[in-house]
Amino acid sequence: MIKKISIVCLFGFSTVMSGNVMAQGHSDEIAKLISQERAKQIARQISNNIARRISEDLTDAELASIAPTASLGNANPLAASADDVDSWLPDAAWVTSSWSEISDDSALNTHVDADIYQVTGGLDKQLGDWFFGLSTTYAYTETEIGGFGSQSDTHTVTVTPYAAYVINNNFFISALTGYSYSRGEPDVSGINADTDTDEYTSELDLNGLQVIGDWTLNGKAGFRYSHTDRYFDNGTPIADNDQDNWTYLVDAQVTYSFERFIPGLRMSAGALYEYTETEDGEDDGVLYMGTGIDYYVSKSFTVGLNYSHDVNNEDIDINSVGFNLRLAL
């Protein structure tokens, strides 16, 4: 009897331990996905801010050229900042807070759930046809692996300079490059495996827009490069600790202005496709569908809310909700 109990206990212990090891291996893959999504979200937030601001300026210019009196009451004060070339002080401030959820039920019937909470703030300045800005981001990520009680917390700080150049009323180029430091603090069956991660991300996009009455069409195409180095907290490199990723993206968005019905209200819908080539994993393309709403409280202050969801991944769900504030200084 005692022998049978010992065998059962040994079998149960080995099953749990092997499950933990396999789950931990799977969680490493999820950790890479989370890191990529966190960097992508920061790049999207900054890129969207650049596109939104320049699009508004160009839209105001387009409307003024079509009907000079039509846009006077709703003129964007940022559009006049190009005349103030003697000052290098920022002329706009913005902040975006977001929550993203990544869930995966595909492996070992084990539910993996990650919540990413991010706050990105920035200042930018227009000098003629150029825009320059600087943003900082703090992100807190909580990852849970159901069935094994595994959990980890990650704190990330990012600094990202960015710039844009207006080619004409329909096209502009935007670029960013940033550095992120992440501190991972997992709690997996009592094993202490704290990690440090350095990540470098750069993105270059060609943007276009067209105003047709109350409709504004936006689009962009570009690429993003990221390099990561991971270490244990004692400075020891993790096996295969560095990774390079290339992401190619295409984005399209349509915005409708309700100005004639509800002054200051604009609604948008769009699709973003990102194809990522990874150094040591499978290449993958993800299609995101999104919608948003912006309300101009005044000529200088705007609030917005947006939501996006991936639509072509059968195993992983990625949902993001963002809240945006922008102020002309």
TORNU-859085 format. One record per residue (C-alpha): residue number from 1; residue in one letter; chain; x, y, z. Coordinates in steps of 0.05 Angstrom, whole numbers, plus 5000, padded with zeros to 4 digits. Example, Ala and Ser with C-alpha at 12.3 -4.5 7.8 and 13.67 -1.06 7.14 Angstrom:
REM TORNU-859085
+-----+---------+--------+------+------+------+
| num | residuo | cadena |    X |    Y |    Z |
+-----+---------+--------+------+------+------+
|   1 |       A |      A | 5246 | 4910 | 5156 |
|   2 |       S |      A | 5273 | 4979 | 5143 |
+-----+---------+--------+------+------+------+
REM end
This chain:
REM TORNU-859085
+-----+---------+--------+------+------+------+
| num | residuo | cadena |    X |    Y |    Z |
+-----+---------+--------+------+------+------+
|   1 |       M |      A | 5000 | 5000 | 5000 |
|   2 |       I |      A | 5056 | 5048 | 5019 |
|   3 |       K |      A | 5092 | 5030 | 4955 |
|   4 |       K |      A | 5030 | 5046 | 4913 |
|   5 |       I |      A | 5022 | 5112 | 4948 |
|   6 |       S |      A | 5095 | 5129 | 4936 |
|   7 |       I |      A | 5089 | 5113 | 4862 |
|   8 |       V |      A | 5026 | 5155 | 4856 |
|   9 |       C |      A | 5059 | 5213 | 4893 |
|  10 |       L |      A | 5122 | 5207 | 4850 |
|  11 |       F |      A | 5080 | 5206 | 4787 |
|  12 |       G |      A | 5040 | 5266 | 4809 |
|  13 |       F |      A | 5102 | 5305 | 4828 |
|  14 |       S |      A | 5137 | 5290 | 4762 |
|  15 |       T |      A | 5075 | 5309 | 4723 |
|  16 |       V |      A | 5069 | 5375 | 4759 |
|  17 |       M |      A | 5143 | 5389 | 4751 |
|  18 |       S |      A | 5144 | 5372 | 4676 |
|  19 |       G |      A | 5081 | 5413 | 4667 |
|  20 |       N |      A | 5115 | 5471 | 4701 |
|  21 |       V |      A | 5177 | 5464 | 4657 |
|  22 |       M |      A | 5135 | 5460 | 4593 |
|  23 |       A |      A | 5091 | 5518 | 4616 |
|  24 |       Q |      A | 5153 | 5558 | 4632 |
|  25 |       G |      A | 5181 | 5544 | 4563 |
|  26 |       H |      A | 5115 | 5566 | 4532 |
|  27 |       S |      A | 5114 | 5627 | 4577 |
|  28 |       D |      A | 5182 | 5647 | 4548 |
|  29 |       E |      A | 5151 | 5648 | 4479 |
|  30 |       I |      A | 5093 | 5689 | 4507 |
|  31 |       A |      A | 5143 | 5735 | 4540 |
|  32 |       K |      A | 5174 | 5750 | 4472 |
|  33 |       L |      A | 5105 | 5763 | 4443 |
|  34 |       I |      A | 5088 | 5810 | 4500 |
|  35 |       S |      A | 5154 | 5847 | 4492 |
|  36 |       Q |      A | 5141 | 5855 | 4418 |
|  37 |       E |      A | 5069 | 5878 | 4429 |
|  38 |       R |      A | 5091 | 5928 | 4482 |
|  39 |       A |      A | 5143 | 5959 | 4435 |
|  40 |       K |      A | 5093 | 5959 | 4378 |
|  41 |       Q |      A | 5041 | 5994 | 4421 |
|  42 |       I |      A | 5091 | 6049 | 4439 |
|  43 |       A |      A | 5110 | 6059 | 4366 |
|  44 |       R |      A | 5036 | 6060 | 4346 |
|  45 |       Q |      A | 5020 | 6112 | 4399 |
|  46 |       I |      A | 5076 | 6159 | 4377 |
|  47 |       S |      A | 5063 | 6147 | 4303 |
|  48 |       N |      A | 4989 | 6159 | 4312 |
|  49 |       N |      A | 5003 | 6224 | 4349 |
|  50 |       I |      A | 5048 | 6248 | 4293 |
|  51 |       A |      A | 4997 | 6229 | 4240 |
|  52 |       R |      A | 4939 | 6259 | 4277 |
|  53 |       R |      A | 4972 | 6326 | 4289 |
|  54 |       I |      A | 5000 | 6334 | 4219 |
|  55 |       S |      A | 4936 | 6309 | 4187 |
|  56 |       E |      A | 4896 | 6361 | 4226 |
|  57 |       D |      A | 4943 | 6417 | 4203 |
|  58 |       L |      A | 4941 | 6394 | 4131 |
|  59 |       T |      A | 4866 | 6383 | 4135 |
|  60 |       D |      A | 4857 | 6455 | 4160 |
|  61 |       A |      A | 4900 | 6480 | 4103 |
|  62 |       E |      A | 4861 | 6438 | 4052 |
|  63 |       L |      A | 4794 | 6463 | 4078 |
|  64 |       A |      A | 4818 | 6535 | 4079 |
|  65 |       S |      A | 4841 | 6529 | 4006 |
|  66 |       I |      A | 4773 | 6501 | 3986 |
|  67 |       A |      A | 4730 | 6548 | 4027 |
|  68 |       P |      A | 4769 | 6601 | 4064 |
|  69 |       T |      A | 4712 | 6619 | 4111 |
|  70 |       A |      A | 4690 | 6548 | 4126 |
|  71 |       S |      A | 4745 | 6529 | 4174 |
|  72 |       L |      A | 4757 | 6595 | 4209 |
|  73 |       G |      A | 4714 | 6578 | 4269 |
|  74 |       N |      A | 4748 | 6511 | 4278 |
|  75 |       A |      A | 4819 | 6531 | 4262 |
|  76 |       N |      A | 4874 | 6491 | 4294 |
|  77 |       P |      A | 4920 | 6536 | 4334 |
|  78 |       L |      A | 4977 | 6488 | 4322 |
|  79 |       A |      A | 4975 | 6504 | 4248 |
|  80 |       A |      A | 5002 | 6574 | 4264 |
|  81 |       S |      A | 5061 | 6548 | 4303 |
|  82 |       A |      A | 5103 | 6543 | 4240 |
|  83 |       D |      A | 5107 | 6619 | 4239 |
|  84 |       D |      A | 5140 | 6620 | 4307 |
|  85 |       V |      A | 5208 | 6597 | 4283 |
|  86 |       D |      A | 5247 | 6639 | 4334 |
|  87 |       S |      A | 5225 | 6596 | 4393 |
|  88 |       W |      A | 5249 | 6525 | 4406 |
|  89 |       L |      A | 5199 | 6515 | 4461 |
|  90 |       P |      A | 5147 | 6458 | 4450 |
|  91 |       D |      A | 5080 | 6480 | 4423 |
|  92 |       A |      A | 5040 | 6417 | 4440 |
|  93 |       A |      A | 5036 | 6365 | 4495 |
|  94 |       W |      A | 5001 | 6298 | 4492 |
|  95 |       V |      A | 4990 | 6237 | 4534 |
|  96 |       T |      A | 4961 | 6168 | 4518 |
|  97 |       S |      A | 4943 | 6115 | 4568 |
|  98 |       S |      A | 4925 | 6045 | 4544 |
|  99 |       W |      A | 4908 | 5975 | 4567 |
| 100 |       S |      A | 4924 | 5915 | 4524 |
| 101 |       E |      A | 4905 | 5843 | 4538 |
| 102 |       I |      A | 4940 | 5783 | 4506 |
| 103 |       S |      A | 4909 | 5715 | 4518 |
| 104 |       D |      A | 4930 | 5646 | 4493 |
| 105 |       D |      A | 4892 | 5581 | 4502 |
| 106 |       S |      A | 4930 | 5540 | 4450 |
| 107 |       A |      A | 4984 | 5503 | 4488 |
| 108 |       L |      A | 4976 | 5448 | 4541 |
| 109 |       N |      A | 4904 | 5471 | 4552 |
| 110 |       T |      A | 4938 | 5524 | 4594 |
| 111 |       H |      A | 4908 | 5594 | 4595 |
| 112 |       V |      A | 4960 | 5649 | 4589 |
| 113 |       D |      A | 4937 | 5719 | 4602 |
| 114 |       A |      A | 4978 | 5783 | 4600 |
| 115 |       D |      A | 4955 | 5853 | 4616 |
| 116 |       I |      A | 4997 | 5912 | 4593 |
| 117 |       Y |      A | 4983 | 5980 | 4624 |
| 118 |       Q |      A | 5020 | 6037 | 4589 |
| 119 |       V |      A | 5024 | 6112 | 4595 |
| 120 |       T |      A | 5061 | 6152 | 4542 |
| 121 |       G |      A | 5071 | 6227 | 4544 |
| 122 |       G |      A | 5105 | 6273 | 4495 |
| 123 |       L |      A | 5123 | 6343 | 4475 |
| 124 |       D |      A | 5132 | 6366 | 4403 |
| 125 |       K |      A | 5148 | 6428 | 4362 |
| 126 |       Q |      A | 5135 | 6449 | 4291 |
| 127 |       L |      A | 5189 | 6487 | 4254 |
| 128 |       G |      A | 5167 | 6502 | 4183 |
| 129 |       D |      A | 5155 | 6436 | 4148 |
| 130 |       W |      A | 5190 | 6397 | 4204 |
| 131 |       F |      A | 5162 | 6368 | 4268 |
| 132 |       F |      A | 5207 | 6346 | 4326 |
| 133 |       G |      A | 5186 | 6312 | 4390 |
| 134 |       L |      A | 5206 | 6271 | 4451 |
| 135 |       S |      A | 5164 | 6221 | 4489 |
| 136 |       T |      A | 5172 | 6177 | 4550 |
| 137 |       T |      A | 5132 | 6114 | 4568 |
| 138 |       Y |      A | 5121 | 6073 | 4630 |
| 139 |       A |      A | 5090 | 6004 | 4622 |
| 140 |       Y |      A | 5070 | 5953 | 4674 |
| 141 |       T |      A | 5057 | 5882 | 4650 |
| 142 |       E |      A | 5025 | 5826 | 4691 |
| 143 |       T |      A | 5028 | 5756 | 4663 |
| 144 |       E |      A | 4990 | 5696 | 4691 |
| 145 |       I |      A | 4994 | 5623 | 4671 |
| 146 |       G |      A | 4931 | 5586 | 4693 |
| 147 |       G |      A | 4935 | 5517 | 4723 |
| 148 |       F |      A | 5005 | 5525 | 4751 |
| 149 |       G |      A | 4998 | 5590 | 4791 |
| 150 |       S |      A | 5055 | 5621 | 4753 |
| 151 |       Q |      A | 5058 | 5696 | 4749 |
| 152 |       S |      A | 5107 | 5751 | 4731 |
| 153 |       D |      A | 5110 | 5827 | 4734 |
| 154 |       T |      A | 5150 | 5870 | 4686 |
| 155 |       H |      A | 5165 | 5944 | 4692 |
| 156 |       T |      A | 5187 | 5981 | 4628 |
| 157 |       V |      A | 5212 | 6052 | 4617 |
| 158 |       T |      A | 5222 | 6079 | 4546 |
| 159 |       V |      A | 5250 | 6143 | 4517 |
| 160 |       T |      A | 5234 | 6157 | 4444 |
| 161 |       P |      A | 5253 | 6218 | 4401 |
| 162 |       Y |      A | 5213 | 6227 | 4337 |
| 163 |       A |      A | 5210 | 6272 | 4277 |
| 164 |       A |      A | 5168 | 6284 | 4214 |
| 165 |       Y |      A | 5175 | 6322 | 4149 |
| 166 |       V |      A | 5116 | 6349 | 4109 |
| 167 |       I |      A | 5126 | 6338 | 4034 |
| 168 |       N |      A | 5062 | 6371 | 4011 |
| 169 |       N |      A | 4988 | 6374 | 4031 |
| 170 |       N |      A | 4979 | 6300 | 4018 |
| 171 |       F |      A | 5044 | 6266 | 4040 |
| 172 |       F |      A | 5092 | 6268 | 4099 |
| 173 |       I |      A | 5148 | 6224 | 4126 |
| 174 |       S |      A | 5152 | 6205 | 4200 |
| 175 |       A |      A | 5207 | 6170 | 4239 |
| 176 |       L |      A | 5223 | 6150 | 4310 |
| 177 |       T |      A | 5277 | 6114 | 4348 |
| 178 |       G |      A | 5276 | 6094 | 4421 |
| 179 |       Y |      A | 5308 | 6056 | 4478 |
| 180 |       S |      A | 5270 | 6013 | 4530 |
| 181 |       Y |      A | 5293 | 5982 | 4595 |
| 182 |       S |      A | 5251 | 5926 | 4625 |
| 183 |       R |      A | 5256 | 5893 | 4692 |
| 184 |       G |      A | 5222 | 5825 | 4696 |
| 185 |       E |      A | 5205 | 5795 | 4764 |
| 186 |       P |      A | 5174 | 5726 | 4755 |
| 187 |       D |      A | 5146 | 5684 | 4811 |
| 188 |       V |      A | 5148 | 5613 | 4783 |
| 189 |       S |      A | 5145 | 5557 | 4836 |
| 190 |       G |      A | 5192 | 5596 | 4881 |
| 191 |       I |      A | 5246 | 5603 | 4827 |
| 192 |       N |      A | 5278 | 5672 | 4826 |
| 193 |       A |      A | 5296 | 5688 | 4754 |
| 194 |       D |      A | 5293 | 5764 | 4751 |
| 195 |       T |      A | 5314 | 5791 | 4683 |
| 196 |       D |      A | 5337 | 5856 | 4652 |
| 197 |       T |      A | 5321 | 5872 | 4580 |
| 198 |       D |      A | 5349 | 5927 | 4535 |
| 199 |       E |      A | 5309 | 5940 | 4472 |
| 200 |       Y |      A | 5321 | 5988 | 4414 |
| 201 |       T |      A | 5265 | 6005 | 4366 |
| 202 |       S |      A | 5264 | 6047 | 4302 |
| 203 |       E |      A | 5208 | 6060 | 4253 |
| 204 |       L |      A | 5202 | 6098 | 4187 |
| 205 |       D |      A | 5136 | 6111 | 4152 |
| 206 |       L |      A | 5109 | 6145 | 4090 |
| 207 |       N |      A | 5041 | 6176 | 4106 |
| 208 |       G |      A | 4987 | 6201 | 4060 |
| 209 |       L |      A | 4919 | 6236 | 4068 |
| 210 |       Q |      A | 4862 | 6262 | 4026 |
| 211 |       V |      A | 4804 | 6306 | 4047 |
| 212 |       I |      A | 4737 | 6294 | 4013 |
| 213 |       G |      A | 4683 | 6338 | 4043 |
| 214 |       D |      A | 4670 | 6314 | 4114 |
| 215 |       W |      A | 4713 | 6252 | 4103 |
| 216 |       T |      A | 4788 | 6246 | 4114 |
| 217 |       L |      A | 4827 | 6186 | 4087 |
| 218 |       N |      A | 4893 | 6169 | 4120 |
| 219 |       G |      A | 4943 | 6115 | 4102 |
| 220 |       K |      A | 5015 | 6096 | 4115 |
| 221 |       A |      A | 5066 | 6044 | 4097 |
| 222 |       G |      A | 5132 | 6031 | 4131 |
| 223 |       F |      A | 5177 | 5986 | 4171 |
| 224 |       R |      A | 5200 | 5977 | 4243 |
| 225 |       Y |      A | 5265 | 5947 | 4269 |
| 226 |       S |      A | 5277 | 5923 | 4340 |
| 227 |       H |      A | 5337 | 5893 | 4375 |
| 228 |       T |      A | 5333 | 5863 | 4445 |
| 229 |       D |      A | 5385 | 5838 | 4495 |
| 230 |       R |      A | 5362 | 5798 | 4557 |
| 231 |       Y |      A | 5402 | 5783 | 4620 |
| 232 |       F |      A | 5391 | 5755 | 4689 |
| 233 |       D |      A | 5395 | 5808 | 4743 |
| 234 |       N |      A | 5466 | 5785 | 4760 |
| 235 |       G |      A | 5489 | 5805 | 4689 |
| 236 |       T |      A | 5491 | 5733 | 4662 |
| 237 |       P |      A | 5465 | 5731 | 4590 |
| 238 |       I |      A | 5404 | 5687 | 4577 |
| 239 |       A |      A | 5414 | 5632 | 4525 |
| 240 |       D |      A | 5401 | 5662 | 4457 |
| 241 |       N |      A | 5391 | 5728 | 4493 |
| 242 |       D |      A | 5393 | 5775 | 4433 |
| 243 |       Q |      A | 5341 | 5780 | 4379 |
| 244 |       D |      A | 5328 | 5822 | 4318 |
| 245 |       N |      A | 5258 | 5833 | 4289 |
| 246 |       W |      A | 5235 | 5867 | 4226 |
| 247 |       T |      A | 5163 | 5888 | 4220 |
| 248 |       Y |      A | 5131 | 5914 | 4156 |
| 249 |       L |      A | 5065 | 5951 | 4163 |
| 250 |       V |      A | 5008 | 5980 | 4123 |
| 251 |       D |      A | 4954 | 6022 | 4156 |
| 252 |       A |      A | 4890 | 6053 | 4128 |
| 253 |       Q |      A | 4840 | 6096 | 4165 |
| 254 |       V |      A | 4777 | 6135 | 4147 |
| 255 |       T |      A | 4751 | 6192 | 4191 |
| 256 |       Y |      A | 4684 | 6227 | 4188 |
| 257 |       S |      A | 4673 | 6296 | 4218 |
| 258 |       F |      A | 4606 | 6309 | 4252 |
| 259 |       E |      A | 4621 | 6383 | 4254 |
| 260 |       R |      A | 4555 | 6403 | 4221 |
| 261 |       F |      A | 4516 | 6361 | 4271 |
| 262 |       I |      A | 4558 | 6358 | 4335 |
| 263 |       P |      A | 4614 | 6410 | 4334 |
| 264 |       G |      A | 4682 | 6380 | 4352 |
| 265 |       L |      A | 4663 | 6307 | 4343 |
| 266 |       R |      A | 4701 | 6260 | 4295 |
| 267 |       M |      A | 4696 | 6185 | 4289 |
| 268 |       S |      A | 4744 | 6138 | 4253 |
| 269 |       A |      A | 4754 | 6065 | 4233 |
| 270 |       G |      A | 4815 | 6031 | 4206 |
| 271 |       A |      A | 4856 | 5969 | 4192 |
| 272 |       L |      A | 4929 | 5957 | 4208 |
| 273 |       Y |      A | 4969 | 5898 | 4181 |
| 274 |       E |      A | 5037 | 5882 | 4210 |
| 275 |       Y |      A | 5082 | 5826 | 4185 |
| 276 |       T |      A | 5140 | 5809 | 4231 |
| 277 |       E |      A | 5202 | 5770 | 4213 |
| 278 |       T |      A | 5235 | 5742 | 4276 |
| 279 |       E |      A | 5306 | 5717 | 4283 |
| 280 |       D |      A | 5291 | 5652 | 4319 |
| 281 |       G |      A | 5216 | 5641 | 4311 |
| 282 |       E |      A | 5160 | 5637 | 4261 |
| 283 |       D |      A | 5146 | 5697 | 4217 |
| 284 |       D |      A | 5075 | 5720 | 4227 |
| 285 |       G |      A | 5026 | 5772 | 4201 |
| 286 |       V |      A | 4972 | 5803 | 4244 |
| 287 |       L |      A | 4913 | 5843 | 4221 |
| 288 |       Y |      A | 4884 | 5893 | 4271 |
| 289 |       M |      A | 4816 | 5926 | 4263 |
| 290 |       G |      A | 4803 | 5989 | 4302 |
| 291 |       T |      A | 4755 | 6045 | 4315 |
| 292 |       G |      A | 4761 | 6111 | 4351 |
| 293 |       I |      A | 4727 | 6176 | 4371 |
| 294 |       D |      A | 4758 | 6245 | 4381 |
| 295 |       Y |      A | 4724 | 6305 | 4412 |
| 296 |       Y |      A | 4751 | 6376 | 4408 |
| 297 |       V |      A | 4734 | 6407 | 4475 |
| 298 |       S |      A | 4764 | 6472 | 4450 |
| 299 |       K |      A | 4810 | 6493 | 4394 |
| 300 |       S |      A | 4869 | 6476 | 4438 |
| 301 |       F |      A | 4846 | 6414 | 4476 |
| 302 |       T |      A | 4826 | 6346 | 4447 |
| 303 |       V |      A | 4805 | 6281 | 4481 |
| 304 |       G |      A | 4799 | 6213 | 4446 |
| 305 |       L |      A | 4783 | 6140 | 4457 |
| 306 |       N |      A | 4803 | 6082 | 4412 |
| 307 |       Y |      A | 4797 | 6006 | 4410 |
| 308 |       S |      A | 4832 | 5952 | 4367 |
| 309 |       H |      A | 4828 | 5876 | 4361 |
| 310 |       D |      A | 4868 | 5825 | 4321 |
| 311 |       V |      A | 4823 | 5786 | 4273 |
| 312 |       N |      A | 4866 | 5733 | 4240 |
| 313 |       N |      A | 4901 | 5696 | 4297 |
| 314 |       E |      A | 4863 | 5633 | 4318 |
| 315 |       D |      A | 4903 | 5619 | 4381 |
| 316 |       I |      A | 4919 | 5688 | 4410 |
| 317 |       D |      A | 4873 | 5746 | 4423 |
| 318 |       I |      A | 4901 | 5817 | 4428 |
| 319 |       N |      A | 4854 | 5872 | 4451 |
| 320 |       S |      A | 4875 | 5944 | 4464 |
| 321 |       V |      A | 4837 | 6004 | 4492 |
| 322 |       G |      A | 4869 | 6073 | 4492 |
| 323 |       F |      A | 4852 | 6142 | 4520 |
| 324 |       N |      A | 4885 | 6203 | 4490 |
| 325 |       L |      A | 4894 | 6276 | 4510 |
| 326 |       R |      A | 4926 | 6331 | 4468 |
| 327 |       L |      A | 4938 | 6404 | 4485 |
| 328 |       A |      A | 4965 | 6462 | 4444 |
| 329 |       L |      A | 5011 | 6504 | 4487 |
+-----+---------+--------+------+------+------+
REM end
